Amino acid sequence: MLTQFESIRRYAHLPLRERVLDELADVLFSIDTILGSLDTEEANGILWIEPEVKRLYDEINSLMRRMSQ
């Protein structure tokens, strides 16, 4: 099992493209979490952001696809 330090060191040695894709995947996960939160009653006051959040998701997803080619 890798220690946290070893994991960080290995991550740092990944090619930049892979690190950027990894970080963008984290952003997509966060956006997906936000979209799930907007499906609750509590979100009624901020539902106006949903189209923009979906647009961000689509743009980042498209960017990741282009970077993966």
C-alpha positions as CSV (number, residue, x, y, z in Angstrom):
1,M,0.0,0.0,0.0
2,L,1.3,3.5,-1.0
3,T,1.8,6.1,1.7
4,Q,0.2,9.5,1.1
5,F,3.7,10.9,0.3
6,E,4.3,8.2,-2.3
7,S,1.0,8.8,-3.9
8,I,1.6,12.6,-4.2
9,R,5.1,11.9,-5.6
10,R,3.7,9.6,-8.2
11,Y,1.0,12.0,-9.1
12,A,3.6,14.8,-9.6
13,H,5.4,12.6,-12.1
14,L,2.4,12.1,-14.3
15,P,2.4,13.9,-17.6
16,L,0.8,17.4,-17.3
17,R,-2.0,16.3,-19.6
18,E,-3.0,13.5,-17.2
19,R,-2.8,15.7,-14.2
20,V,-5.0,18.4,-15.8
21,L,-7.5,15.7,-16.9
22,D,-7.6,14.4,-13.4
23,E,-8.3,17.8,-11.9
24,L,-11.0,18.5,-14.5
25,A,-12.6,15.1,-13.6
26,D,-12.7,16.4,-10.0
27,V,-14.5,19.5,-11.3
28,L,-17.0,17.4,-13.2
29,F,-17.7,15.4,-10.0
30,S,-18.3,18.6,-8.1
31,I,-20.6,20.0,-10.7
32,D,-22.5,16.7,-10.7
33,T,-22.9,17.0,-6.9
34,I,-24.2,20.6,-7.3
35,L,-26.7,19.5,-9.9
36,G,-27.9,16.8,-7.6
37,S,-28.3,19.4,-4.8
38,L,-30.4,21.5,-7.1
39,D,-33.0,18.7,-7.2
40,T,-33.9,19.4,-3.5
41,E,-36.6,21.8,-2.1
42,E,-33.8,23.7,-0.4
43,A,-32.6,24.9,-3.9
44,N,-35.7,26.7,-4.9
45,G,-34.1,30.1,-4.4
46,I,-31.1,29.3,-6.6
47,L,-32.6,27.1,-9.4
48,W,-31.8,29.9,-11.8
49,I,-28.2,28.8,-11.8
50,E,-29.0,25.3,-13.1
51,P,-28.7,26.1,-16.8
52,E,-25.3,27.8,-16.3
53,V,-24.0,24.9,-14.2
54,K,-25.1,22.4,-16.9
55,R,-23.4,24.5,-19.5
56,L,-20.2,24.5,-17.5
57,Y,-20.4,20.7,-17.2
58,D,-20.9,20.3,-20.9
59,E,-18.0,22.6,-21.7
60,I,-15.6,20.9,-19.3
61,N,-16.7,17.5,-20.6
62,S,-16.1,18.6,-24.2
63,L,-12.7,20.0,-23.3
64,M,-11.7,16.7,-21.6
65,R,-12.8,14.8,-24.7
66,R,-10.6,17.0,-26.9
67,M,-7.6,16.6,-24.6
68,S,-8.0,12.8,-24.6
69,Q,-7.8,12.6,-28.4
